[in-house]
Amino acid sequence: MVVAESKPIGEILEMIKDCKKVLVAGCKGCVTVCNSGGEKEVGILASELRIARKTSGNDLEVLEYTCERQCDPEYIEPLDDLVKEVDAVVSIACSVGPQYIAARYPYLPVYPGLNTVFIGGSVEHGVFKEYCQACGSCIIGDFGGLCPVARCAKQLMNGPCGGSSGGKCEVGRGEIDCVWHLIYERLKNLGQLHKLEEPWGYKNWATSREAGPRTMIREELRK
């Protein structure tokens, strides 16, 4: 899932300082799972904005709505009537959300209420870790199902550096697992250590960000 975190309330207040009425739009997708942009967080942010502005003597009216998703245009349509009444939209979705809203309402300021951090998963309640950098050419099948691109601090593709000790990376003060140690142990348990002896060619980075924004087309879904 996409993992995001709330922007500081002061930063959001600064963005909407000239507004009298705003819409806080949440998303029931990834940001709900990581407790950053769901219906509950929409209510919390709306209340914080109202209170902060009331305290400063500059009242703010805040509308609230949580979309099923903000990364599909059809799920933004319910905002059509709501945005007619507001000076701006604060989107608490991943960064795709505010961009889609901005495209639909070109006359309306749209501000992000979250910082999109990474693609990851939950390791315990309230703790999320990065597992993927969306490089567009997944290689984890050769490494026991583990990703050296996202999980090695130095993105090494040919084994561990000299800075790992006791299965921990020198980066992060010994709190980060050395993914190459994990890869070795995983392949050992699978009886596939021979994979580490095979020459590894250059990774295809052409599918990554170097070529600009990427597009995926599924022709069978377009018919």
N, C-alpha and C positions, 0 to 999 in steps of 0.2 A: 504494500500500500504506500501511497504518498504520505509522508510524515511532515506535519507543519506545526508551527508554534505561534502563539499570539504575539503580535507586535506590542510594544509598550503603549499603555493607554495615552501617555503624553504625545506620542508620535501620531496616533490616530486623531487626537484632539487638534493637533496642529494642522493636519490635513483638511479638517472640516471646520476650521475656525470661522469661516465666513458663511457657514450654512445655518439656516434656521430650521430645516427639516431634512432628515436623512432616512434612508432605508438601510437597515443592517440585514444582509442576505447571507444565510448559512447554506450548508450543503450536507446532505445525509449520506455522503460517500465516505471516502478515506478519512477526512478530517473529523467526522463524527466518531470513527473508531479510535482515533488518537486523541479524542476529547479536546479538540481545538476549534471546531467550527460547526457543530451540530446545533439542534434546536435549543438545547440547554445553554450552550455558549452564546448563541444569539441573544437570549434573554439576559444573560449576565452582562455582555458587552453593552447592550442597549441601556440597561440600568446604570452602568458605570458612566456612560456618556451623558445621560440625563442628569445624574447627580453632580458630575463634575461641572457641567455647564450651569446648572442651577446655583451651585456654590459660588461660581464666578459672576453671578448676576446676569447671565446671558442664556436664558432658557433654550433648550433644544428639543424639538419634537422628533421622536424616533419611531419609525415603523419597523416591524419585524416580519421576516418570512424565511423559511428554510426550504430550499429546492431539493427535489429528489437527487439531482446532480447538477453541477454547474458546468460540466465538461461536455454536455450534449445540448445543442441549441433549443430542442423542443422543451426541455425542462426549465428553460429560462422564460418561456412565454408567459407563465403566470405573473411575472413581474410587470407586464405591460401596463396594467392599470395602476399599480402601486407607484411606478416611477413618474407618473404624470404629476404626482403631488410633491415630489421631493427635489431638493437642490443637488443631492449627490447620493451615491450608493457606496456603502462600505461592505465589501465582499469578504466573508471569512470562509473562503474555500482555498484550495491550492491556487497557485498563480495562473492556472488556466482559467479559473472561474472569472476573475475580474476582467481578463482579456476578452472572454466571450461576451460578458455583459457590456463592456465598452464597445464591442463591435455591433451589438444589437441596438444600443442607444448612443449613437455618435454625438449627440447634443448634450450628454449628461456626464459630469465628472464621476469617475469610478475609482475608488481607492482600495488598496489591499489592507485587510485587517490582520493578515497572517504573514509569516515568513515561511516559505516552503523550504524544507531542510534537506530531505533525501527520500529515496525509496527504501523502505525497510520493513521491519516487523516488530512485534511485541515480544520481549523476552521475559518480562514480568509486569505486573500491573503498574502502569505509569512509567515504564522504561521501554524505549524504542531504540533499535540499532539499525544502522545502514547495512544492507546486504547486496544492493545492486546500484550501478551507476548508469543503467540503460545504455550500454555501449552499442547495442544493436547487433552484436555478434557473440552470442553466449557460448562460453567455453567451459562451463563448469563440469560438463560431462567428462572432460579429460583430467579433472582434478578432484575426483571423488565427490562431486556435487557442491564444491566450495568455490567461491569467487576470489581470485587474487587481485582482480582489478579494483573491486570495491573494498575488500577487506584487508589488503596489504597497505600499510601507511605509505609505502614507497611505490606501490603498484608494480612490484617486481613480477616478472613473468617466467623467470628461470630458476626459482628456488629462493631460499631465505638469504638475507644479508648476514653480515657478521654481528649485527646488533641485537639478535634475539638471544634470550637466555631463559632456561627453564620453561620454555613454551610461551614466553611473553615477549612482546615487542619493546624495543628501547624507547619508542615513541609512546607518550602517555603515561610515563612513570610506572611502567610495569603493570598497568591495568588493562592493556589491550592484548588479546590473544594473538600470537603469531600465526597467521593463517597458513603459512607454509608448514609449521609444526602440525597444525590440524590436518592439513592435506596429507602429510606423510603418515600420520597415525590412521587416518581414514583409509588410505590406499593399502596400508599394511593389514588392517583388519579385513579388507576385501580381497586380500591376496593379489593386489594389482600394483605392487611397487614397481614392476617392470615399466609401467607407464612413465615413471620419472626418469627412466634411462633412455627413452626414445627421444630423438631430436625433435624439438618444437620449433616450427617455422614462425614467421612473422605473424602477429595478430592482425586481422583485417580491421584497421581503424577507420576505413572509409565509411563504415556504417555509423560512426559516432558523430560528434558535433562539428567536426572539422569542415564538413560540407554545408554547414548552415542548418536551419530548421528542417527537421525530417518529416516525411509524410509516409504513412502506410496505407496502401490501397488494397482492399479485398474485393476483387471484381465480382465474386459470387454473391456478395452482399449488396451490390449496387443495382442488381437487376430487379 
